[in-house]
Amino acid sequence: MSATRVFVARLNGAAVFDPAGDRVGRVRDALVVYRKTEPPRVVGLIVEVPGKRRVFLSIGRVTSIAAGQVIATGEINLRRFEQRGGEVRVMAELIGRKVVLRNGSGEATIEDVAIEEEAPGEWSVGQLFLRRPRTSGPFGKGPSVFATWSEVREKQSDGEAQSAEQLIASYSELLPADLANTLLDLPEERRLEVAEELPDNRLADALEEMPENEQVSILAHLDDTRAADVLDQMQPDDAADLIAQLSDERGEALLRLMQPEEADNVRFLLSYDPETAGGLMTTEPIILSADATVAEALALIRRHELAPALGAAVCVTLPPYEPPTGRFLGMVHFQRMLRYPPMERLGTLLDQSLEPVKAETSAAEVSRILASYNLVSVPVVDDNHRLVGVVTIDDVLDYLLPDDWRSSSGDEVKPYGDTSTAAITLKPRPGRRTRRASR
């Protein structure tokens, strides 16, 4: 049974199924067109299909919206979504707008929009969930109120900036890759507005998942202090990649504004040739002494902010324990730690079969080693056998995949669980961090 009223912000991310029950994508927005006297009419949904492609699903093909899922009939047109004149995206453009209530009670901000089914295959905007301005105090929210479309009028004139606060709140649960893709789908002016309002750590997460030209575009609109704060929150290797795309003058200015420790890590990475292990590695693996226990190591890899590839193993070295460390002793994989009691010393569990690579080892050779031995990371050492970082599988994939891999997709939509054969050509990306070697 189809729902008769659905709030779009809650619909965001809902799975879309075909009549056979196969999942073909996820809802990312709803598309409406304004009418003179009646509420805006819903013309369709914007659906993200495998490959991060956004496509249009006509509302007439939607047979059911219920329990956080959408069921569609027929085949989905895989042509990339292009917004037409007069069309408005609810999530990207309507939520966050200011309106004035016609009863004279003041203004409010749209926090959510309900769409309602008027007849089979015909939906329109119903209620608006509004938030009034807070009346006193620096914290908290103002009272909420429901209103119909006819009970409000939009406040801002054409071209006036919209509030990004509610849009950011609706994206709060998105994974970094989804957040990046969602930002890239916004109009440029709106994208920059949202980027300016995002917390430093969330913007850093999103930038790490964007193509380099989009990273540079967003960073160009941030003042140097804010840009440096965001770079501080990025993984050192990602920050190095981004700084390498900037002019030498701005790159150096941002490095001076960054936290000294973070800036040192980035400068260290920029000193390596981009086509080597040193150019691919991250300088923030988990490093412990041989006397550390399994319990201590497991506590560190449990940290929720740690990337899975970095949490797959810990590095054991002599002091000091910051790259470049004392002599590298070996790695201990988390699965091996799980087989031993909590107080077991890591020095007794070292993987003797895994040899580190030199910082000058070619990126191609590092890729071969990871693939040949089914590894998710490999340690990198200097000429004195000191640990300087680790190369993880995601670093290698980012190096091998073509520049436009985030936006490319196949011609056929398959269910998310489909594991049928697909082909993709991998080749090194020439010019990655092209300015690094000259710094």
C-alpha positions as a printed NumPy array, in Angstrom:
array([[  0.   ,   0.   ,   0.   ],
       [  1.493,   3.345,  -1.034],
       [  1.865,   6.084,   1.522],
       [ -0.298,   9.147,   0.881],
       [  2.183,  11.573,   2.49 ],
       [  5.964,  11.316,   2.58 ],
       [  8.519,  13.807,   3.892],
       [ 11.305,  14.208,   1.359],
       [ 14.171,  14.566,   3.861],
       [ 13.182,  11.212,   5.325],
       [ 12.861,   9.728,   1.856],
       [ 16.455,  10.711,   1.043],
       [ 18.536,   7.536,   0.812],
       [ 15.539,   5.19 ,   0.537],
       [ 16.135,   2.135,  -1.64 ],
       [ 14.457,   1.924,  -5.05 ],
       [ 13.315,  -1.521,  -6.196],
       [ 12.095,  -2.78 ,  -9.548],
       [  8.955,  -4.963,  -9.802],
       [ 11.093,  -8.116,  -9.419],
       [ 12.354,  -6.931,  -6.051],
       [ 15.894,  -6.09 ,  -7.16 ],
       [ 17.372,  -2.913,  -5.732],
       [ 18.422,  -0.544,  -8.51 ],
       [ 19.368,   2.627,  -6.639],
       [ 18.656,   5.106,  -3.871],
       [ 16.545,   8.246,  -3.74 ],
       [ 18.616,  11.427,  -3.533],
       [ 16.002,  14.133,  -4.188],
       [ 12.523,  14.928,  -5.454],
       [ 11.856,  17.198,  -8.408],
       [  8.897,  19.618,  -8.49 ],
       [  7.558,  22.353, -10.768],
       [  5.66 ,  25.395,  -9.55 ],
       [  2.05 ,  26.104, -10.522],
       [  0.234,  29.441, -10.458],
       [ -2.454,  28.722,  -7.877],
       [ -1.899,  25.146,  -6.756],
       [  0.976,  23.627,  -4.751],
       [  4.051,  22.537,  -6.765],
       [  3.573,  19.309,  -8.689],
       [  6.04 ,  16.442,  -8.211],
       [  7.406,  15.339, -11.582],
       [  9.815,  12.658, -10.405],
       [ 12.593,  11.457,  -8.158],
       [ 16.333,  11.8  ,  -8.644],
       [ 17.818,   8.345,  -8.114],
       [ 21.466,   7.409,  -7.646],
       [ 22.249,   4.159,  -9.452],
       [ 25.494,   2.117,  -9.263],
       [ 28.438,   4.139, -10.488],
       [ 27.24 ,   7.232,  -8.583],
       [ 25.175,   8.306, -11.586],
       [ 22.087,  10.418, -10.908],
       [ 19.127,   9.57 , -13.152],
       [ 15.532,  10.728, -13.386],
       [ 12.645,   8.479, -12.328],
       [  9.272,   9.814, -13.434],
       [  6.749,   9.909, -10.609],
       [  4.343,   8.129, -12.932],
       [  6.574,   5.041, -12.752],
       [  6.448,   4.955,  -8.965],
       [  3.905,   2.406,  -7.818],
       [  4.589,   2.513,  -4.085],
       [  6.358,   4.598,  -1.468],
       [  6.235,   2.876,   1.886],
       [  8.433,   1.844,   4.821],
       [ 11.449,   3.759,   3.549],
       [ 11.474,   2.166,   0.117],
       [ 10.257,   2.992,  -3.374],
       [  8.94 ,   0.466,  -5.879],
       [  9.086,   1.447,  -9.545],
       [  7.643,  -0.144, -12.632],
       [  9.402,  -0.638, -15.96 ],
       [ 13.026,   0.071, -16.815],
       [ 14.909,   3.089, -15.509],
       [ 16.292,   5.43 , -18.159],
       [ 20.044,   5.612, -17.563],
       [ 20.497,   9.012, -19.173],
       [ 22.269,  11.259, -16.669],
       [ 19.866,  13.632, -14.947],
       [ 19.853,  17.191, -16.277],
       [ 17.677,  19.793, -14.587],
       [ 15.348,  21.696, -16.886],
       [ 14.094,  25.235, -16.594],
       [ 11.287,  25.587, -14.049],
       [ 12.249,  22.428, -12.171],
       [ 13.177,  22.722,  -8.5  ],
       [ 14.994,  20.102,  -6.424],
       [ 13.428,  19.837,  -2.996],
       [ 16.523,  18.806,  -1.024],
       [ 19.028,  20.926,  -2.916],
       [ 17.008,  24.081,  -3.461],
       [ 13.778,  24.189,  -1.44 ],
       [ 14.792,  22.995,   2.013],
       [ 16.476,  25.868,   3.821],
       [ 14.509,  28.601,   2.083],
       [ 12.868,  31.305,   4.148],
       [  9.124,  31.865,   3.848],
       [  6.639,  34.328,   5.301],
       [  3.368,  33.053,   6.732],
       [  0.423,  34.796,   5.131],
       [ -1.425,  35.063,   8.462],
       [  1.01 ,  37.755,   9.544],
       [  2.711,  35.667,  12.233],
       [  6.205,  36.207,  10.804],
       [  8.785,  34.26 ,   8.861],
       [ 10.159,  30.732,   9.115],
       [ 12.618,  28.363,   7.421],
       [ 11.578,  25.242,   5.52 ],
       [ 13.039,  22.198,   7.288],
       [ 11.154,  19.501,   5.387],
       [  8.618,  19.142,   2.617],
       [  5.836,  16.563,   2.495],
       [  4.685,  15.279,  -0.883],
       [  1.183,  13.83 ,  -1.112],
       [ -0.482,  11.496,  -3.586],
       [ -3.561,  13.117,  -5.101],
       [ -4.337,  10.277,  -7.526],
       [ -2.45 ,   7.213,  -8.788],
       [  0.818,   8.516, -10.209],
       [  0.082,  12.144,  -9.301],
       [  1.897,  13.757,  -6.365],
       [  2.173,  17.349,  -5.193],
       [  3.705,  19.309,  -2.327],
       [  1.5  ,  19.056,   0.763],
       [  2.534,  20.246,   4.171],
       [  5.693,  22.174,   4.949],
       [  7.537,  21.586,   8.206],
       [  8.779,  25.019,   9.261],
       [ 11.055,  26.35 ,  11.961],
       [ 10.528,  29.832,  13.347],
       [ 13.495,  31.971,  14.426],
       [ 14.532,  31.494,  18.041],
       [ 13.144,  34.234,  20.221],
       [ 15.875,  34.5  ,  22.871],
       [ 19.216,  33.079,  23.883],
       [ 22.171,  32.13 ,  21.671],
       [ 21.431,  28.399,  21.59 ],
       [ 18.567,  26.092,  20.758],
       [ 15.947,  26.235,  18.052],
       [ 12.805,  28.216,  17.549],
       [  9.356,  26.611,  17.632],
       [  8.241,  24.417,  14.746],
       [  5.009,  24.748,  12.815],
       [  3.241,  22.974,   9.948],
       [  1.734,  24.94 ,   7.064],
       [  0.338,  24.253,   3.621],
       [  1.874,  25.762,   0.509],
       [ -0.988,  28.239,   0.175],
       [ -0.356,  29.53 ,   3.703],
       [  3.163,  30.794,   2.944],
       [  5.023,  32.863,   0.396],
       [  8.722,  32.675,  -0.331],
       [ 10.73 ,  35.491,   1.181],
       [ 13.886,  35.706,  -0.857],
       [ 14.125,  37.277,  -4.235],
       [ 15.84 ,  35.633,  -7.191],
       [ 19.527,  35.12 ,  -6.56 ],
       [ 19.329,  35.657,  -2.808],
       [ 21.365,  33.122,  -0.87 ],
       [ 19.435,  30.39 ,   0.859],
       [ 20.144,  29.141,   4.351],
       [ 22.276,  25.986,   4.208],
       [ 21.679,  24.984,   7.84 ],
       [ 18.796,  22.575,   7.277],
       [ 20.312,  21.087,   4.143],
       [ 23.488,  20.312,   6.101],
       [ 21.423,  18.737,   8.888],
       [ 19.677,  16.473,   6.377],
       [ 23.081,  15.291,   5.089],
       [ 24.522,  14.654,   8.551],
       [ 24.288,  10.859,   8.312],
       [ 25.719,  10.504,   4.809],
       [ 28.96 ,   8.613,   4.331],
       [ 31.837,  10.79 ,   3.048],
       [ 31.597,   9.479,  -0.523],
       [ 27.832,  10.066,  -0.589],
       [ 28.257,  13.519,   0.931],
       [ 30.806,  14.418,  -1.74 ],
       [ 28.568,  13.167,  -4.514],
       [ 25.589,  15.041,  -3.1  ],
       [ 27.569,  18.285,  -2.913],
       [ 28.739,  17.879,  -6.501],
       [ 25.134,  17.489,  -7.603],
       [ 24.199,  20.91 ,  -6.204],
       [ 24.329,  24.074,  -8.31 ],
       [ 27.751,  25.685,  -7.944],
       [ 26.536,  28.652,  -5.874],
       [ 24.595,  26.383,  -3.532],
       [ 27.519,  23.932,  -3.297],
       [ 29.902,  26.657,  -2.189],
       [ 27.386,  27.983,   0.328],
       [ 26.959,  24.538,   1.88 ],
       [ 30.718,  23.941,   1.851],
       [ 31.259,  27.165,   3.787],
       [ 28.756,  26.071,   6.445],
       [ 29.909,  22.459,   6.838],
       [ 32.051,  21.677,   9.898],
       [ 35.759,  21.411,   9.097],
       [ 35.892,  17.645,   9.582],
       [ 32.845,  16.968,   7.375],
       [ 34.129,  19.205,   4.597],
       [ 37.502,  17.465,   4.863],
       [ 35.785,  14.062,   4.533],
       [ 33.917,  15.244,   1.443],
       [ 36.971,  16.807,  -0.212],
       [ 38.901,  13.553,   0.151],
       [ 36.259,  11.865,  -2.022],
       [ 36.082,  14.524,  -4.76 ],
       [ 37.958,  14.87 ,  -8.05 ],
       [ 40.962,  17.152,  -7.718],
       [ 39.514,  19.956,  -9.86 ],
       [ 36.439,  20.13 ,  -7.601],
       [ 38.646,  20.14 ,  -4.505],
       [ 40.587,  23.088,  -5.856],
       [ 37.399,  24.928,  -6.819],
       [ 35.957,  24.675,  -3.312],
       [ 39.234,  25.516,  -1.602],
       [ 39.585,  28.587,  -3.822],
       [ 36.409,  30.032,  -2.281],
       [ 37.585,  29.556,   1.319],
       [ 39.775,  32.104,   3.037],
       [ 43.26 ,  30.891,   3.925],
       [ 42.538,  30.373,   7.627],
       [ 39.452,  28.215,   6.975],
       [ 41.203,  26.319,   4.186],
       [ 44.122,  25.515,   6.494],
       [ 41.728,  24.3  ,   9.198],
       [ 40.086,  21.946,   6.693],
       [ 43.46 ,  20.66 ,   5.474],
       [ 44.378,  19.933,   9.104],
       [ 41.399,  17.552,   9.238],
       [ 42.325,  15.672,   6.061],
       [ 44.541,  12.62 ,   5.853],
       [ 48.109,  13.867,   5.226],
       [ 48.392,  12.131,   1.859],
       [ 45.078,  13.6  ,   0.669],
       [ 46.092,  17.035,   1.931],
       [ 49.398,  16.701,   0.091],
       [ 47.618,  15.756,  -3.131],
       [ 45.375,  18.813,  -2.828],
       [ 48.131,  21.278,  -1.948],
       [ 50.153,  19.987,  -4.895],
       [ 47.375,  21.19 ,  -7.212],
       [ 47.538,  24.761,  -5.887],
       [ 49.924,  27.497,  -6.854],
       [ 53.226,  27.384,  -5.011],
       [ 52.406,  30.661,  -3.29 ],
       [ 49.043,  29.582,  -1.892],
       [ 50.251,  26.105,  -1.044],
       [ 53.079,  27.522,   1.042],
       [ 50.736,  30.049,   2.685],
       [ 48.342,  27.293,   3.728],
       [ 51.171,  25.116,   5.052],
       [ 52.295,  27.992,   7.27 ],
       [ 48.759,  28.327,   8.671],
       [ 48.272,  24.608,   9.341],
       [ 49.047,  22.971,  12.656],
       [ 52.852,  22.468,  12.71 ],
       [ 52.64 ,  18.701,  13.123],
       [ 50.131,  18.324,  10.271],
       [ 52.115,  20.674,   8.046],
       [ 55.311,  18.717,   8.714],
       [ 53.595,  15.502,   7.638],
       [ 52.397,  17.112,   4.42 ],
       [ 55.794,  18.639,   3.634],
       [ 57.354,  15.228,   4.277],
       [ 55.023,  13.618,   1.731],
       [ 55.569,  16.379,  -0.81 ],
       [ 59.276,  15.579,  -0.783],
       [ 58.719,  12.177,  -2.429],
       [ 58.265,  11.418,  -6.094],
       [ 54.539,  10.878,  -6.791],
       [ 55.208,   7.633,  -8.665],
       [ 56.791,   5.908,  -5.644],
       [ 55.703,   4.278,  -2.413],
       [ 56.667,   7.49 ,  -0.624],
       [ 54.325,   9.391,  -2.919],
       [ 51.408,   7.052,  -2.189],
       [ 51.811,   6.423,   1.529],
       [ 50.096,   7.898,   4.553],
       [ 52.185,   8.884,   7.564],
       [ 49.595,   8.023,  10.224],
       [ 49.64 ,   4.234,  10.765],
       [ 49.25 ,   2.77 ,  14.251],
       [ 52.771,   2.399,  15.673],
       [ 53.545,   0.558,  18.907],
       [ 56.506,  -0.91 ,  20.748],
       [ 57.306,  -4.615,  20.898],
       [ 56.323,  -4.575,  24.594],
       [ 52.823,  -3.272,  23.887],
       [ 50.041,  -5.797,  24.448],
       [ 47.314,  -7.178,  22.25 ],
       [ 44.788,  -5.343,  24.433],
       [ 46.5  ,  -2.   ,  23.796],
       [ 46.64 ,  -2.602,  20.052],
       [ 42.987,  -3.644,  19.803],
       [ 41.957,  -0.561,  21.747],
       [ 43.675,   1.637,  19.169],
       [ 42.213,  -0.057,  16.108],
       [ 38.706,   0.222,  17.595],
       [ 38.727,   3.994,  17.145],
       [ 35.785,   4.856,  14.935],
       [ 37.66 ,   7.568,  13.014],
       [ 40.375,   5.133,  11.897],
       [ 40.198,   4.039,   8.267],
       [ 39.566,   0.267,   7.96 ],
       [ 42.739,  -0.305,   5.932],
       [ 44.855,   1.357,   8.643],
       [ 43.106,  -0.668,  11.337],
       [ 43.897,  -3.988,   9.675],
       [ 47.373,  -4.13 ,  11.219],
       [ 49.691,  -2.304,  13.597],
       [ 53.338,  -1.471,  13.009],
       [ 55.972,  -2.37 ,  15.606],
       [ 59.174,  -0.345,  15.796],
       [ 61.925,   0.785,  18.135],
       [ 61.55 ,   4.3  ,  19.583],
       [ 60.73 ,   6.975,  18.561],
       [ 57.207,   6.031,  17.525],
       [ 56.481,   8.872,  15.082],
       [ 57.642,   8.618,  11.441],
       [ 60.477,   8.413,  10.766],
       [ 60.558,   5.953,  13.655],
       [ 63.297,   3.855,  15.134],
       [ 64.133,   0.621,  13.331],
       [ 61.065,  -1.107,  11.875],
       [ 60.523,  -4.55 ,  13.449],
       [ 57.401,  -5.821,  11.714],
       [ 53.609,  -5.758,  11.519],
       [ 50.937,  -7.587,  13.491],
       [ 47.597,  -8.221,  11.777],
       [ 44.426,  -7.789,  13.796],
       [ 43.187, -11.317,  12.983],
       [ 46.349, -12.735,  14.56 ],
       [ 45.822, -10.562,  17.636],
       [ 42.311, -11.964,  18.043],
       [ 43.774, -15.457,  18.454],
       [ 45.92 , -14.523,  21.437],
       [ 45.188, -13.454,  25.032],
       [ 44.944,  -9.695,  25.774],
       [ 48.263,  -9.527,  27.637],
       [ 50.331, -11.177,  24.877],
       [ 53.233,  -8.966,  23.761],
       [ 53.169,  -7.78 ,  20.139],
       [ 56.868,  -8.589,  19.735],
       [ 56.006, -12.31 ,  19.792],
       [ 53.36 , -11.977,  17.051],
       [ 55.284, -10.238,  14.268],
       [ 54.569, -11.327,  10.701],
       [ 57.992, -12.511,   9.561],
       [ 56.855, -13.12 ,   5.974],
       [ 55.983,  -9.511,   5.152],
       [ 58.88 ,  -7.431,   3.891],
       [ 58.582,  -3.637,   3.884],
       [ 59.147,  -1.638,   0.704],
       [ 61.565,   1.237,   0.283],
       [ 60.191,   4.74 ,  -0.1  ],
       [ 61.691,   4.818,  -3.609],
       [ 59.919,   1.616,  -4.716],
       [ 57.783,   2.296,  -7.785],
       [ 54.037,   2.618,  -7.398],
       [ 53.609,  -0.192,  -9.935],
       [ 55.706,  -2.541,  -7.802],
       [ 53.752,  -1.628,  -4.669],
       [ 50.517,  -2.425,  -6.533],
       [ 51.929,  -5.798,  -7.596],
       [ 52.946,  -6.66 ,  -4.013],
       [ 49.53 ,  -5.812,  -2.581],
       [ 47.783,  -7.86 ,  -5.252],
       [ 50.179, -10.819,  -5.13 ],
       [ 50.015, -11.306,  -1.373],
       [ 46.394, -10.255,  -0.788],
       [ 47.417,  -7.361,   1.459],
       [ 45.46 ,  -4.274,   2.44 ],
       [ 48.585,  -2.348,   3.461],
       [ 52.357,  -2.532,   3.178],
       [ 54.921,  -0.724,   5.368],
       [ 57.345,   1.766,   3.836],
       [ 60.866,   2.27 ,   5.202],
       [ 63.789,   4.562,   4.406],
       [ 67.41 ,   3.59 ,   3.74 ],
       [ 68.007,   3.213,   7.509],
       [ 65.087,   0.787,   7.834],
       [ 63.023,   3.37 ,   9.735],
       [ 59.259,   3.299,   9.206],
       [ 58.086,   6.38 ,   7.304],
       [ 54.522,   5.324,   6.504],
       [ 52.277,   2.683,   4.988],
       [ 50.642,   2.345,   1.591],
       [ 47.052,   1.111,   1.845],
       [ 44.9  ,  -0.521,  -0.795],
       [ 42.758,   2.609,  -1.191],
       [ 45.907,   4.65 ,  -1.929],
       [ 46.775,   2.227,  -4.713],
       [ 43.249,   2.185,  -6.148],
       [ 43.171,   5.971,  -6.189],
       [ 46.45 ,   5.894,  -8.099],
       [ 45.339,   3.246, -10.611],
       [ 41.815,   4.38 , -11.384],
       [ 41.268,   7.004, -14.09 ],
       [ 40.718,  10.611, -13.063],
       [ 36.966,  10.496, -13.731],
       [ 36.27 ,   7.21 , -11.927],
       [ 33.971,   8.915,  -9.399],
       [ 31.616,  10.1  , -12.13 ],
       [ 31.911,   7.227, -14.606],
       [ 29.494,   4.348, -14.676],
       [ 28.399,   1.495, -16.861],
       [ 25.504,   1.532, -19.307],
       [ 23.425,  -1.054, -17.514],
       [ 21.838,  -0.794, -14.093],
       [ 22.273,  -3.903, -11.982],
       [ 20.918,  -4.59 ,  -8.505],
       [ 23.271,  -3.528,  -5.729],
       [ 23.873,  -7.14 ,  -4.766],
       [ 24.642,  -8.248,  -8.324],
       [ 28.121,  -9.739,  -8.584],
       [ 28.056, -10.605, -12.267],
       [ 31.178,  -9.991, -14.309],
       [ 32.085,  -6.404, -15.136],
       [ 35.237,  -5.089, -16.771],
       [ 37.185,  -1.954, -15.96 ],
       [ 40.527,  -0.876, -17.317],
       [ 42.974,   0.299, -14.698],
       [ 45.958,   2.412, -15.56 ],
       [ 48.201,   4.743, -13.593],
       [ 47.181,   8.362, -13.586],
       [ 50.065,  10.38 , -15.021],
       [ 50.8  ,  13.668, -13.37 ],
       [ 49.458,  12.815,  -9.922],
       [ 50.784,  15.452,  -7.529],
       [ 52.8  ,  16.923, -10.38 ],
       [ 54.37 ,  19.649,  -8.263],
       [ 55.473,  17.37 ,  -5.471],
       [ 58.885,  16.472,  -6.817],
       [ 59.873,  20.115,  -7.265],
       [ 59.169,  21.185,  -3.681]])
